[in-house]
Amino acid sequence: MLPLHAGPGDRIEPFSAVRLLTAWTFEPVLLSVIVVVGALYLYGVHRLKARGDKWSKGRTFSFVGLGLGSAVIATQSALGTYDTVLISVHMAQHMILSMLTPLAMALGAPVTLALRTLPQRPRGWLLSVLHSHVAKVLCFPLVGFVLFVLSPWALYFSGWYDATLRSTGLHDLLHVHFIVVGSLFFWPLLGLDPVPGRVIYPFRLLLTFLTLPFHAFLGITIMSANKLIAEDWYTSFGRSWPPSPLRDQYIAGGLLWGSGDIVGLVFFGVLFVQWVRQSQREAKREDRRLDRLEEQARRADQAPR
């Protein structure tokens, strides 16, 4: 059984379909954080329902089932076990933690839940954070966009990624980095929570669409590279089982390109549907307002003089 952070000195079993399903290695610290976050969310839902308020089961499933569940799979399953052995496995983990996990957590509206269930003083602290200048800067959509599309370039084409392979602490921080940067990008654009940085829908759609060529270009660049990323680390394993390090890197680039574009297009569709529904609600409100004005004018004309 591999340790969670496997190194060249460890005995490496070939990565297979069976290993993908069975090679789970639980890391107590990471798993504890995920469990605590999930427990706090479920406790908030319980408090809300105990006082007679409603909370969507879909939101709960999105946050706990999809969001935290995907984080568990990415860090504790075979993806976490082999993420330092195969860069293709790491890339699958990267895309889950940077796109699926934060998007699913955003659909769970945890900030809204916290504001509705926290006692007065902690709720005031949270509101102070949300209204702070730091939050306004970090949640500004262009900031999240720049971090989201440029940090992978800085990661894979500098010494940063190699350093995360050689340090367990940096490796865990990298997982946190993926989730945080993904949250800074997705949460303000989705707009379910009252976080700073929400902008009009055309701008949201534009930013989402612009991520597609960045993912494609980065994926193609990794696929076509003749030099290995973190070459000394991956070649030191001396693996005799496929794929070869260069082929593995080619697969990693394809995963980044394909999964990034798929999730980006799905998110684009979600935003477009939100925009259409908002336009319909605004049109109905405007129709009701015009009907009231018309009714008032009719009554005024019928009133005795």
Helices and strands as residue ranges (DSSP letters): H 17-22, H 28-50, H 57-60, I 61-68, H 69-76, H 78-81, H 87-95, I 96-100, H 101-107, H 110-117, H 120-130, H 133-138, H 141-156, H 160-166, H 168-190, H 201-224, H 231-235, H 245-302
